Amino acid sequence: MLAVDSRADRRYVITLSCPDTTGIVARISTFLAEAGGWIVEAGYHSDPDTNWFFTRQVVRADSLSFDADELRARFAAVAAELGAEASWTVTDTGRPKRAVLLVSKEPHCLHDLLGRVSAGELPVRLDAVIGNHDGLADIVRAHGVAFHHLPFPEPGSGREAKGAAFAQLGELVGAREPDAIVLARFMQILPPNLCRAWAGRALNIHHSFLPSFVGARPYHQAYARGVKLIGATCHYVTENLDAGPIIEQDVIRVDHGDTVADMVRRGRDIERLVLSRGLRWHVEDRVLVHGNKTVVFR
């Protein structure tokens, strides 16, 4: 029986963003070619407004004679040549990305993500689901995922009580060191300290096509405005409410005959799709953030 290289299906993913100049692509290509790297996917973007360069390279792991740690050490020297402002990562698809989901009462995004992970359609491992209500515990545990019920105080209970709940949330999430913290209709505004601690890892699904209708009850706002399109936005969480870098958006058409309930029902379909796409692109290292904008190599 032929020996099978355990790395045959594995990929090393390199991302880089840096000030734009001539020769960047040639330098990276030469580095990989000299190492024997077999590039199976490559994306490039040059932003003329900011004079910034972005790339994502995917290399077959079995084409290299060394592991991801060694690739990371060698690529560090290449990135250093491209300037002190260069930002880069090297990840190994042989190490599954891990996610923690934060939920409330709304089940649709949770059901969708659990189903996609169970079917092998989403390349992420769900380490835990944390809910501020316990109504979704049974479906989570049925999928073999740990559920933690963390009640939040009622509105008007005081800043101290809510701060204690968020502190406990930070401890629960921090203990798992996830690659993604997904607010799957969590319905709580994260405090600044968690926004900073989870910067670039916390993803939110907002049920409107941002920047329209930020904050609470966006479908009601859309209905009152008489819009003909409603949508959803997956974005990174920042201290500015619903204003973080946008990863993915989509819309669906509505008309004068649709009620608020109709908009909510139809909008849930868009929310599911947008969140699952955003999470996939995040864990596949397809999203590069620059300022308050993103480059997404789909």
C-alpha positions as a LaTeX table, in Angstrom:
\begin{tabular}{lrrr}
\hline
Residue & $x$ (\AA) & $y$ (\AA) & $z$ (\AA) \\
\hline
Met1 & 0.00 & 0.00 & 0.00 \\
Leu2 & 1.36 & 3.43 & $-0.96$ \\
Ala3 & 2.25 & 5.77 & 1.85 \\
Val4 & 0.06 & 8.82 & 1.93 \\
Asp5 & 1.56 & 12.20 & 2.71 \\
Ser6 & $-0.51$ & 13.58 & 5.60 \\
Arg7 & $-0.05$ & 17.04 & 4.13 \\
Ala8 & $-1.41$ & 16.15 & 0.67 \\
Asp9 & $-4.68$ & 17.97 & 1.21 \\
Arg10 & $-3.30$ & 20.66 & 3.49 \\
Arg11 & $-2.59$ & 24.21 & 2.41 \\
Tyr12 & $-0.50$ & 27.01 & 3.84 \\
Val13 & $-2.22$ & 30.38 & 3.46 \\
Ile14 & $-0.11$ & 33.54 & 3.31 \\
Thr15 & $-1.68$ & 36.98 & 3.58 \\
Leu16 & 0.16 & 40.27 & 3.29 \\
Ser17 & $-0.71$ & 43.95 & 3.21 \\
Cys18 & 1.92 & 46.66 & 2.89 \\
Pro19 & 2.69 & 49.99 & 1.21 \\
Asp20 & 2.52 & 49.50 & $-2.55$ \\
Thr21 & 5.66 & 49.56 & $-4.64$ \\
Thr22 & 7.15 & 47.75 & $-7.59$ \\
Gly23 & 8.47 & 44.21 & $-7.25$ \\
Ile24 & 6.26 & 42.88 & $-4.42$ \\
Val25 & 4.68 & 40.10 & $-6.49$ \\
Ala26 & 8.06 & 39.15 & $-7.95$ \\
Arg27 & 9.65 & 38.99 & $-4.48$ \\
Ile28 & 6.94 & 36.73 & $-3.07$ \\
Ser29 & 6.87 & 34.51 & $-6.17$ \\
Thr30 & 10.64 & 34.13 & $-6.14$ \\
Phe31 & 10.63 & 33.26 & $-2.45$ \\
Leu32 & 8.01 & 30.55 & $-2.93$ \\
Ala33 & 9.59 & 29.18 & $-6.11$ \\
Glu34 & 13.00 & 28.87 & $-4.46$ \\
Ala35 & 11.37 & 27.00 & $-1.58$ \\
Gly36 & 9.62 & 24.64 & $-4.01$ \\
Gly37 & 6.20 & 26.06 & $-3.15$ \\
Trp38 & 3.33 & 25.03 & $-5.42$ \\
Ile39 & 0.90 & 27.97 & $-5.55$ \\
Val40 & $-2.70$ & 26.81 & $-6.04$ \\
Glu41 & $-4.45$ & 30.13 & $-5.46$ \\
Ala42 & $-3.29$ & 33.74 & $-5.59$ \\
Gly43 & $-5.12$ & 37.03 & $-5.21$ \\
Tyr44 & $-3.81$ & 40.58 & $-5.49$ \\
His45 & $-5.23$ & 44.04 & $-4.98$ \\
Ser46 & $-3.60$ & 47.45 & $-5.27$ \\
Asp47 & $-5.56$ & 50.35 & $-3.78$ \\
Pro48 & $-4.67$ & 53.60 & $-5.59$ \\
Asp49 & $-6.41$ & 55.77 & $-2.99$ \\
Thr50 & $-4.26$ & 54.58 & $-0.09$ \\
Asn51 & $-1.29$ & 53.30 & $-2.11$ \\
Trp52 & $-1.62$ & 49.99 & $-0.30$ \\
Phe53 & $-1.03$ & 46.47 & $-1.61$ \\
Phe54 & $-2.85$ & 43.28 & $-0.56$ \\
Thr55 & $-2.30$ & 39.64 & $-1.44$ \\
Arg56 & $-3.42$ & 36.15 & $-0.42$ \\
Gln57 & $-1.36$ & 33.15 & $-1.53$ \\
Val58 & $-2.26$ & 29.48 & $-1.02$ \\
Val59 & 0.50 & 26.87 & $-1.25$ \\
Arg60 & 0.32 & 23.08 & $-1.17$ \\
Ala61 & 1.86 & 21.95 & 2.11 \\
Asp62 & 3.33 & 18.82 & 0.53 \\
Ser63 & 5.31 & 20.92 & $-1.96$ \\
Leu64 & 7.53 & 22.27 & 0.81 \\
Ser65 & 10.20 & 20.38 & 2.69 \\
Phe66 & 9.41 & 22.22 & 5.93 \\
Asp67 & 6.38 & 22.93 & 8.09 \\
Ala68 & 4.24 & 26.01 & 8.67 \\
Asp69 & 6.39 & 27.26 & 11.54 \\
Glu70 & 9.46 & 27.25 & 9.32 \\
Leu71 & 7.53 & 28.91 & 6.49 \\
Arg72 & 6.43 & 31.58 & 8.94 \\
Ala73 & 10.01 & 32.18 & 10.08 \\
Arg74 & 11.30 & 32.42 & 6.51 \\
Phe75 & 8.50 & 34.64 & 5.28 \\
Ala76 & 9.10 & 37.06 & 8.14 \\
Ala77 & 12.35 & 38.07 & 6.44 \\
Val78 & 10.52 & 38.71 & 3.16 \\
Ala79 & 7.85 & 40.81 & 4.90 \\
Ala80 & 10.56 & 42.82 & 6.67 \\
Glu81 & 12.01 & 43.78 & 3.29 \\
Leu82 & 8.64 & 45.26 & 2.35 \\
Gly83 & 8.62 & 47.76 & 5.19 \\
Ala84 & 7.94 & 48.07 & 8.89 \\
Glu85 & 4.25 & 48.73 & 8.20 \\
Ala86 & 3.73 & 45.36 & 6.51 \\
Ser87 & 1.10 & 43.14 & 8.13 \\
Trp88 & 1.09 & 39.43 & 7.36 \\
Thr89 & $-0.01$ & 35.96 & 8.46 \\
Val90 & 0.85 & 32.37 & 7.63 \\
Thr91 & $-1.78$ & 29.79 & 8.60 \\
Asp92 & $-2.09$ & 26.02 & 8.17 \\
Thr93 & $-5.39$ & 24.50 & 7.04 \\
Gly94 & $-4.37$ & 21.38 & 8.96 \\
Arg95 & $-5.20$ & 23.32 & 12.10 \\
Pro96 & $-8.97$ & 23.82 & 12.12 \\
Lys97 & $-10.10$ & 27.33 & 13.01 \\
Arg98 & $-12.24$ & 27.53 & 16.12 \\
Ala99 & $-15.31$ & 29.66 & 16.78 \\
Val100 & $-17.53$ & 30.61 & 19.69 \\
Leu101 & $-21.10$ & 31.70 & 18.93 \\
Leu102 & $-22.99$ & 34.25 & 21.01 \\
Val103 & $-26.78$ & 33.98 & 20.81 \\
Ser104 & $-29.97$ & 35.27 & 22.39 \\
Lys105 & $-33.49$ & 34.07 & 21.50 \\
Glu106 & $-33.46$ & 34.24 & 17.68 \\
Pro107 & $-32.61$ & 30.74 & 16.37 \\
His108 & $-32.27$ & 31.12 & 12.60 \\
Cys109 & $-28.58$ & 32.05 & 12.30 \\
Leu110 & $-27.62$ & 29.51 & 14.94 \\
His111 & $-29.57$ & 26.70 & 13.20 \\
Asp112 & $-27.94$ & 27.58 & 9.90 \\
Leu113 & $-24.38$ & 27.58 & 11.23 \\
Leu114 & $-24.88$ & 24.36 & 13.21 \\
Gly115 & $-26.26$ & 22.67 & 10.09 \\
Arg116 & $-23.43$ & 23.85 & 7.85 \\
Val117 & $-20.76$ & 22.74 & 10.31 \\
Ser118 & $-22.47$ & 19.37 & 10.83 \\
Ala119 & $-22.64$ & 18.84 & 7.05 \\
Gly120 & $-18.96$ & 19.70 & 6.62 \\
Glu121 & $-19.83$ & 22.79 & 4.57 \\
Leu122 & $-18.16$ & 25.31 & 6.86 \\
Pro123 & $-14.47$ & 24.84 & 7.73 \\
Val124 & $-14.65$ & 25.72 & 11.40 \\
Arg125 & $-14.92$ & 23.91 & 14.71 \\
Leu126 & $-17.57$ & 25.22 & 17.09 \\
Asp127 & $-16.04$ & 25.18 & 20.55 \\
Ala128 & $-19.03$ & 26.61 & 22.40 \\
Val129 & $-22.27$ & 28.54 & 22.17 \\
Ile130 & $-22.97$ & 31.12 & 24.84 \\
Gly131 & $-26.54$ & 32.37 & 25.23 \\
Asn132 & $-28.06$ & 35.06 & 27.40 \\
His133 & $-31.23$ & 32.94 & 27.32 \\
Asp134 & $-31.38$ & 29.14 & 27.60 \\
Gly135 & $-34.06$ & 28.42 & 24.98 \\
Leu136 & $-31.53$ & 27.29 & 22.35 \\
Ala137 & $-29.56$ & 24.96 & 24.64 \\
Asp138 & $-31.15$ & 21.69 & 23.48 \\
Ile139 & $-30.48$ & 22.19 & 19.75 \\
Val140 & $-26.88$ & 23.18 & 20.48 \\
Arg141 & $-26.21$ & 20.15 & 22.67 \\
Ala142 & $-27.91$ & 17.89 & 20.11 \\
His143 & $-25.09$ & 18.88 & 17.75 \\
Gly144 & $-22.49$ & 17.91 & 20.35 \\
Val145 & $-21.52$ & 21.50 & 21.10 \\
Ala146 & $-21.19$ & 22.89 & 24.62 \\
Phe147 & $-23.84$ & 25.46 & 25.61 \\
His148 & $-23.30$ & 27.99 & 28.37 \\
His149 & $-26.22$ & 29.99 & 29.75 \\
Leu150 & $-25.07$ & 33.44 & 30.83 \\
Pro151 & $-28.04$ & 35.59 & 31.90 \\
Phe152 & $-27.78$ & 39.33 & 31.38 \\
Pro153 & $-29.53$ & 41.78 & 33.71 \\
Glu154 & $-32.73$ & 43.44 & 32.59 \\
Pro155 & $-32.51$ & 46.99 & 31.19 \\
Gly156 & $-32.26$ & 49.50 & 33.98 \\
Ser157 & $-30.48$ & 47.10 & 36.35 \\
Gly158 & $-27.40$ & 49.27 & 36.45 \\
Arg159 & $-24.00$ & 49.45 & 34.79 \\
Glu160 & $-22.29$ & 47.35 & 37.46 \\
Ala161 & $-24.53$ & 44.30 & 36.95 \\
Lys162 & $-24.14$ & 44.40 & 33.19 \\
Gly163 & $-20.39$ & 44.92 & 33.53 \\
Ala164 & $-20.16$ & 41.76 & 35.65 \\
Ala165 & $-22.01$ & 39.76 & 32.98 \\
Phe166 & $-19.68$ & 41.01 & 30.26 \\
Ala167 & $-16.65$ & 40.21 & 32.44 \\
Gln168 & $-17.89$ & 36.64 & 32.77 \\
Leu169 & $-18.50$ & 36.52 & 29.02 \\
Gly170 & $-14.93$ & 37.67 & 28.40 \\
Glu171 & $-13.60$ & 34.90 & 30.64 \\
Leu172 & $-15.69$ & 32.19 & 28.95 \\
Val173 & $-14.61$ & 33.26 & 25.47 \\
Gly174 & $-11.00$ & 33.94 & 26.43 \\
Ala175 & $-10.55$ & 30.47 & 27.88 \\
Arg176 & $-11.16$ & 29.01 & 24.41 \\
Glu177 & $-8.93$ & 31.41 & 22.47 \\
Pro178 & $-11.19$ & 31.24 & 19.40 \\
Asp179 & $-10.27$ & 32.46 & 15.93 \\
Ala180 & $-13.81$ & 33.86 & 15.55 \\
Ile181 & $-16.39$ & 35.17 & 18.00 \\
Val182 & $-19.69$ & 35.27 & 16.14 \\
Leu183 & $-22.55$ & 37.45 & 17.35 \\
Ala184 & $-25.35$ & 35.39 & 15.80 \\
Arg185 & $-28.15$ & 37.79 & 16.77 \\
Phe186 & $-26.71$ & 38.20 & 20.28 \\
Met187 & $-28.65$ & 41.45 & 20.77 \\
Gln188 & $-26.15$ & 42.94 & 23.21 \\
Ile189 & $-23.77$ & 45.84 & 22.56 \\
Leu190 & $-20.24$ & 44.79 & 23.46 \\
Pro191 & $-18.36$ & 47.12 & 25.82 \\
Pro192 & $-15.22$ & 48.87 & 24.52 \\
Asn193 & $-12.81$ & 46.56 & 26.35 \\
Leu194 & $-14.21$ & 43.45 & 24.63 \\
Cys195 & $-14.30$ & 45.25 & 21.27 \\
Arg196 & $-10.59$ & 45.90 & 21.66 \\
Ala197 & $-9.75$ & 42.43 & 22.97 \\
Trp198 & $-11.66$ & 40.76 & 20.12 \\
Ala199 & $-10.64$ & 43.20 & 17.37 \\
Gly200 & $-10.47$ & 41.43 & 14.02 \\
Arg201 & $-12.12$ & 38.30 & 15.45 \\
Ala202 & $-15.62$ & 39.41 & 16.49 \\
Leu203 & $-18.17$ & 39.19 & 13.65 \\
Asn204 & $-21.70$ & 40.56 & 13.87 \\
Ile205 & $-24.75$ & 40.06 & 11.67 \\
His206 & $-26.83$ & 43.22 & 11.43 \\
His207 & $-30.27$ & 42.92 & 9.88 \\
Ser208 & $-30.02$ & 45.88 & 7.53 \\
Phe209 & $-27.91$ & 47.00 & 4.60 \\
Leu210 & $-25.50$ & 49.20 & 6.52 \\
Pro211 & $-24.96$ & 52.11 & 6.85 \\
Ser212 & $-28.76$ & 52.37 & 6.60 \\
Phe213 & $-30.86$ & 51.67 & 9.70 \\
Val214 & $-28.25$ & 51.16 & 12.38 \\
Gly215 & $-29.18$ & 50.15 & 15.90 \\
Ala216 & $-32.36$ & 48.48 & 17.07 \\
Arg217 & $-35.46$ & 47.42 & 15.07 \\
Pro218 & $-34.03$ & 48.05 & 11.58 \\
Tyr219 & $-36.90$ & 46.24 & 9.85 \\
His220 & $-39.35$ & 48.59 & 11.54 \\
Gln221 & $-37.21$ & 51.53 & 10.43 \\
Ala222 & $-37.16$ & 50.17 & 6.87 \\
Tyr223 & $-40.93$ & 49.69 & 6.85 \\
Ala224 & $-41.52$ & 53.23 & 8.09 \\
Arg225 & $-39.22$ & 54.55 & 5.38 \\
Gly226 & $-40.97$ & 52.58 & 2.64 \\
Val227 & $-37.82$ & 51.02 & 1.22 \\
Lys228 & $-37.93$ & 48.60 & $-1.71$ \\
Leu229 & $-34.84$ & 46.64 & $-0.70$ \\
Ile230 & $-33.93$ & 45.17 & 2.68 \\
Gly231 & $-30.67$ & 43.48 & 3.48 \\
Ala232 & $-28.17$ & 42.19 & 5.99 \\
Thr233 & $-24.55$ & 43.03 & 6.77 \\
Cys234 & $-21.78$ & 40.93 & 8.30 \\
His235 & $-19.11$ & 43.18 & 9.77 \\
Tyr236 & $-16.34$ & 43.20 & 12.33 \\
Val237 & $-17.32$ & 44.60 & 15.70 \\
Thr238 & $-15.77$ & 47.88 & 16.79 \\
Glu239 & $-16.52$ & 50.39 & 19.51 \\
Asn240 & $-18.64$ & 52.36 & 17.00 \\
Leu241 & $-22.06$ & 50.70 & 16.88 \\
Asp242 & $-22.72$ & 48.87 & 13.59 \\
Ala243 & $-19.87$ & 50.78 & 11.93 \\
Gly244 & $-17.07$ & 48.22 & 11.79 \\
Pro245 & $-15.36$ & 47.02 & 8.59 \\
Ile246 & $-17.90$ & 45.30 & 6.34 \\
Ile247 & $-17.19$ & 41.72 & 5.24 \\
Glu248 & $-20.34$ & 40.81 & 3.28 \\
Gln249 & $-23.78$ & 42.20 & 2.39 \\
Asp250 & $-26.83$ & 41.08 & 0.43 \\
Val251 & $-30.36$ & 42.32 & $-0.24$ \\
Ile252 & $-33.83$ & 41.11 & $-1.14$ \\
Arg253 & $-36.63$ & 43.07 & $-2.80$ \\
Val254 & $-39.80$ & 44.01 & $-0.89$ \\
Asp255 & $-42.84$ & 46.04 & $-1.91$ \\
His256 & $-45.71$ & 48.11 & $-0.55$ \\
Gly257 & $-47.71$ & 45.00 & 0.37 \\
Asp258 & $-45.12$ & 43.62 & 2.75 \\
Thr259 & $-45.70$ & 44.04 & 6.46 \\
Val260 & $-42.99$ & 44.33 & 9.08 \\
Ala261 & $-43.53$ & 40.64 & 9.83 \\
Asp262 & $-43.01$ & 39.83 & 6.14 \\
Met263 & $-39.78$ & 41.81 & 6.11 \\
Val264 & $-38.53$ & 40.03 & 9.24 \\
Arg265 & $-39.33$ & 36.60 & 7.79 \\
Arg266 & $-37.74$ & 37.29 & 4.43 \\
Gly267 & $-34.81$ & 39.11 & 5.95 \\
Arg268 & $-33.87$ & 36.07 & 8.02 \\
Asp269 & $-32.96$ & 34.22 & 4.82 \\
Ile270 & $-30.52$ & 36.96 & 3.89 \\
Glu271 & $-29.09$ & 37.06 & 7.41 \\
Arg272 & $-28.30$ & 33.35 & 7.28 \\
Leu273 & $-26.49$ & 33.58 & 3.96 \\
Val274 & $-24.56$ & 36.73 & 4.75 \\
Leu275 & $-23.35$ & 35.49 & 8.14 \\
Ser276 & $-22.27$ & 32.07 & 6.85 \\
Arg277 & $-20.38$ & 33.66 & 3.94 \\
Gly278 & $-18.70$ & 36.18 & 6.23 \\
Leu279 & $-17.63$ & 33.51 & 8.70 \\
Arg280 & $-16.32$ & 31.26 & 5.92 \\
Trp281 & $-14.23$ & 34.04 & 4.39 \\
His282 & $-12.91$ & 35.02 & 7.81 \\
Val283 & $-11.74$ & 31.53 & 8.79 \\
Glu284 & $-10.27$ & 30.96 & 5.32 \\
Asp285 & $-8.14$ & 34.10 & 5.77 \\
Arg286 & $-9.80$ & 35.77 & 2.79 \\
Val287 & $-10.50$ & 39.07 & 4.60 \\
Leu288 & $-7.79$ & 41.70 & 4.96 \\
Val289 & $-8.70$ & 44.79 & 6.96 \\
His290 & $-7.24$ & 48.21 & 6.23 \\
Gly291 & $-8.64$ & 51.06 & 8.27 \\
Asn292 & $-12.42$ & 50.72 & 8.22 \\
Lys293 & $-12.50$ & 48.88 & 4.89 \\
Thr294 & $-11.85$ & 45.31 & 3.86 \\
Val295 & $-10.36$ & 43.50 & 0.89 \\
Val296 & $-12.08$ & 40.13 & 0.45 \\
Phe297 & $-10.42$ & 37.54 & $-1.79$ \\
Arg298 & $-13.43$ & 35.36 & $-2.62$ \\
\hline
\end{tabular}
